[in-house]
Structure formats: structure tokens, C-alpha cells
Amino acid sequence: QSVTQPDARVTVSEGASLQLRCKYSYSATPYLFWYVQYPRQGPQLLLKYYSGDPVVQGVNGFEAEFSKSNSSFHLRKASVHRSDSAVYFCAVSHQGRYLTFGSGTKVIVLPYN
Ligand SMILES: *[C@@H]1O[C@H](CO)[C@@H](O)[C@H](O)[C@H]1NC(C)=O
């Protein structure tokens, strides 16, 4: 199993929408996660997908959509705040074990003025 986050860095203006791409390679239906790591903190769980509705709501207005046919689990937010500047990690797990992380996407939110 592997996780690909094609963008190492994304710059976005405050108030704009954000999409962070994640593709996974895993044969069975995976468990999928997005974590956020704010500066000088450990990673925190944003949201997870196990089964059911492919659109998963997370904290702080984030949501992600599971697509089995695309092998993707992209994260999005309609309107970003400056406090969303952080590193975002997509992860896949085999039945809740062996969590494999992507390389992370650093999001930089530029002030709107
Ligand atoms: C899957 O890929 C197709 C073709 O690129 C795209 O139109 C569609 O929005 C994708 N679906 C999801 C849920 O990402």
C-alpha cells in the first residue's frame, strides 16, 4: 500500500477554496485518513473514511471524498483561514493497522488585503 500526494506545497489566498490531492494504491477497500500538523505541534486527525457515504465531514469545515474508481481521497475546504496554514498528510490503513502516510502537502495561506 502506498499514498501519493502530488503537491509538496500549495499557496492559497485567505477566503479562497482549497483542494489537496491524495491517491492511494491498495487492493481492498482501504481505511483512509487526513491528518493536519500545525507549526510546533504533533499531527492531529482531521477526518477518516471507513465505509458508507464517500463524502466525509471533518473538523474546521474540511471534507474529503473517497473515490474507489479513481483511487483517490481528495481533501477540500470552501474558504480557508490563515490558521489553516499547516502540513496536511493523507494516510491509508489496512483494517486499522499499518498506517502508511503520504509525504505531506504544505499549505501556505496568504493574507487577503
Ligand atoms: C474521478 O475522476 C474523474 C475523471 O478525472 C473526475 O471527473 C471525477 O470528479 C473524479 N471523482 C472524484 C470523486 O474525485
The ligand as a Gaussian input file, in Angstrom:
#p B3LYP/6-31G(d) Opt

LIG

0 1
 C      -12.764000      10.846000     -10.723000
 O      -12.068000      11.171000     -11.907000
 C      -12.875000      11.798000     -12.900000
 C      -12.020000      11.969000     -14.144000
 O      -10.835000      12.667000     -13.853000
 C      -13.382000      13.128000     -12.350000
 O      -14.205000      13.766000     -13.295000
 C      -14.163000      12.890000     -11.065000
 O      -14.543000      14.124000     -10.492000
 C      -13.331000      12.095000     -10.065000
 N      -14.146000      11.773000      -8.903000
 C      -13.775000      12.071000      -7.654000
 C      -14.732000      11.695000      -6.590000
 O      -12.720000      12.592000      -7.369000

